[in-house]
Amino acid sequence: MTAAIVIGDEDKLAELILYVSQKCATDPKFGAIKLNKLLYLSDFLSFGNWGEPITGVEYQHLRMGPAPRRLVPVRDSLRSAGKLVVQSLPLKSGRIQTRTVNLTEPNLKLFSGREIALVDSVIEELWDLDAEESSEFSHRFVGWKMTKEGDNIPYGTIFISDEPLSAAETLRGQELAREFNLTSDDAP
């Protein structure tokens, strides 16, 4: 008999959804798309900063940007438990904003202080962005760019940049190549 493999911590994801929903309760631009981006950035920046994500759940490439693969089942579980409601609000644009609203306090004991501080900084960074703007922002990350719809986005992609090197970076690379006697023939 083999044990089921659990990827990530869905309990932490659930509590993080409650926390983000609570913190964004007064953000008129907060909806499902922005929630996905806040979760993605929090997990991936945590991995980039400290070598481990907050929840460790899988993220997938969707048309509007990265999203936790298990978001809907976890959200539905919160709804069934009476901890969360999902509101559909009509916008002036004619679109519908889907907002998560927490009905219970999140269990912050599952998180470290630095994790909550990071989530708060991500919320602050995206506060003024609407769904489309937060989606466009998430499309800048190499992990989303290098995957196709439905693919998992590896956490390690947070370390990859497609920005051109500065003159100083190019010079430093050349210095290192000379220091270690590397030539273009040594390149993979």
Residue pairs with C-beta under 8 A, 6 or more apart in sequence:
7 56
7 57
7 58
8 53
8 55
8 56
8 57
8 58
8 70
9 55
9 56
9 57
9 110
10 55
10 57
10 70
10 74
11 110
12 54
12 55
12 56
12 110
12 111
13 39
13 55
13 57
13 68
13 70
13 71
13 74
14 74
14 77
14 78
14 83
15 106
15 107
15 108
15 110
15 111
16 39
16 42
16 54
16 55
16 106
16 111
16 119
17 35
17 39
17 71
17 74
17 75
17 78
17 84
17 100
17 102
18 78
18 83
18 84
18 102
18 104
18 105
18 106
18 107
19 102
19 106
19 108
19 111
19 116
19 119
20 35
20 38
20 39
20 100
20 119
20 123
21 30
21 35
21 84
21 99
21 100
21 101
21 102
22 102
22 105
22 106
23 119
23 120
23 123
24 30
24 34
24 35
24 38
24 123
25 101
25 102
27 34
27 127
29 127
29 128
29 129
29 130
29 131
30 99
31 97
31 98
31 99
31 131
32 97
32 98
32 99
32 100
32 131
33 64
33 65
33 131
33 134
33 135
34 126
34 129
34 130
34 131
34 134
35 100
36 62
36 64
36 65
36 66
36 67
36 68
36 71
37 65
37 66
37 126
37 134
37 135
37 137
37 138
38 119
38 122
38 123
38 126
38 134
39 55
39 67
39 68
39 71
40 59
40 65
40 66
40 67
40 68
40 138
40 153
41 122
41 125
41 126
41 138
42 54
42 115
42 118
42 119
42 122
43 53
43 54
43 55
43 56
43 57
43 59
43 155
44 53
44 59
44 141
44 143
44 155
44 157
44 158
45 118
45 122
45 158
46 52
46 53
46 54
46 115
46 118
47 53
47 155
47 156
47 158
48 158
48 159
49 118
50 114
53 155
54 111
54 115
54 118
54 119
55 68
57 68
57 69
57 70
58 68
58 69
58 70
58 152
59 66
59 67
59 68
59 69
59 143
59 152
59 153
60 66
60 67
60 68
60 69
60 150
60 151
60 152
60 153
61 144
61 147
61 148
61 149
61 150
61 151
61 152
61 153
62 149
62 150
63 149
64 131
64 135
65 134
65 135
65 138
65 139
65 144
66 138
66 141
66 143
66 144
66 153
68 74
69 152
75 84
75 86
75 100
78 84
79 85
79 86
82 103
82 104
83 102
83 103
83 104
84 100
84 101
84 102
84 103
84 104
85 100
85 101
85 103
86 98
86 99
86 100
86 101
87 98
87 99
87 101
88 96
88 97
88 98
88 99
89 96
89 97
89 98
89 99
90 96
90 97
91 97
97 131
108 116
111 119
126 134
126 137
129 137
138 144
139 145
141 157
141 158
142 157
142 160
142 161
142 162
143 153
143 154
143 157
143 158
143 160
144 153
145 162
146 157
146 160
147 153
165 173
176 182
177 183
